[in-house]
Amino acid sequence: MPEGNLRFSGAELNLVLHATEDEGKVLQSIRDVLSVPAERFSSQPSEGHYKNKITMLKAVLSSQEAGDLAARVMSLLNSTDREQLSRSLHEYSDEKGNLYLRLDKQRICQGKVSLSETDAIKIRFKPVKRFKPSSSIENYRGLLSSTE
């Protein structure tokens, strides 16, 4: 299935910035690597588990931006990460067809894209509503294979 057939109704990016991190540098890296402009992020000061200062950043993307971001992420992931994603797609999606990716924030700051469970930029891609949400996984698998 060509990637043009895979559309999202939108996407949401969430990440935590620690007090030791430079917000400007992190946002610049996200813009450079993922093409999500800094001004799309809203920030919310918060407190970490150990009362340390953290900032919660969130960006909400339109349907077009979400599709562009998905294609960009898939094309930048290395073959090992793409294979892991393809093999375990059920672990990265839910019953509503949302696709959840966690990208390594430190690697993004180095100009690379890889999956990560810790200190991650969390992305939720929301599917365009369809009658068969279960078909989303097959569509995502098509997106993965179209970038190889």
N, C-alpha and C positions, 0 to 999 in steps of 0.2 A: 504494500500500500504506500503510495508516495506521500511524503511528509506534508504536502499541501492539503491533504484530506484531514490532517489532525489539527483541530482548532480548539482553543481554550476560551472560556468565557472571561478569564482573567487569571492573575497570579498574585501571590503575596510573598514578599521577602521579609524575613525577620532575622535579626541578629542582635547579639549582646556585645557591647563594647565595654571593656574593662577600663578602669581609671588610668592604667598604664599605656593604653592604646591611643594613638593619635586619630581622632575621628576623621579629620580631613584626609589623612593618608589612606585610611581604610575605604572611605567613600570614593576617593580618587581611583583606587585600585578596582573597586566594584564597577565604576564607570568605564575604566580602561578595558577590563577583562569581560564584563558581562553587558556593557552598554546600558546600564541603568544609571541615569543622572542623579547626582547627589540631592538635587532639589526635590526628587520624588520621595525622599525619606522624611518621615516625621520622627522626632526623637522624644523619648520619655525618660526622665531621670528615674532611677530606681535604686534598690539596695540589694546586694548579693546575699548569699547564704550566710556569710560571715560578717554582715553589716558593711561590706566594702561598697564603694560607689560604683554603680554600673549605669550604662545608658542603653535603653531598649530602642532599636531602630526598626522602622517598618516602612515598607513601600508597597503600594497597591498599584498593580499594572492593569492596563486595558487588555482586551482580547488580542489585539494586534501585537502589543508589546510582549504579552505572555507567549505567543507563538514564536516571535523572534527570539525571545530569551531561551525557550526550550530548544530550538534549533541550534542556537549558539552554544548552549551548555553541552548538548549531545556531540556537537562537532569538536569541542575542546576536550572532552573526556578522553582519557587514554583507553586503549582497547580492553585492558583488564577491568577498569571500572565499568565500561559499557557492557562487557560480558557479565559481570556480577549483577548489574542492574537488570539485564535481560533475563538472567537465570532466576532472579529473585523478585521479579516485578510485583508479585502479590504482596511482598513485604513493604513495598514503596507506594502502594495505593490502598485506598479504602473502598468500602462498599458503595460509596457515592461516585467513585471514579476519580477522586482527587489523586494527583500524583505528588508525592512528597520527596524532595531531594534535599540532602544536607551536603553542602559544599564546604571544603576546608578553608576557613577564613585566612589562615596564615599563608596557604598556598596561593590563594587569590591575590594576596599582597605581594607575592613573588611572580605574579603574572601567569599562574598555572591554575587549572581546574581539576579538582579531584574530589571524590566522595569522602565524607568523614562523619564520624559519629560524635566527635568532640569539638568544641569551639567552632561550631559550624554556622554558615549562613543557611537558614532554613527557607526552602522555597516550596510553596504549595501551589500547584497548577490546578485550576478548577476547570473541569471539562464543560463543554457546551452540553446542555441537558439533552439526553437522548432517551429513547425508550428502553434501550438495553445497556445499562451501565457496565455490565460484564464485558462488553466489547471494547471498553476503554483499554484494558490490559493488552489486547491484541493490537490496538492502534498504537500504544506506546512502544510495543515490540517493533512495530513497523518503523516508527521514528528512529529507534536505535539502529536498526539494520540499514536504514537509508543513509546514514552518515558514515558508513564504513568505506 
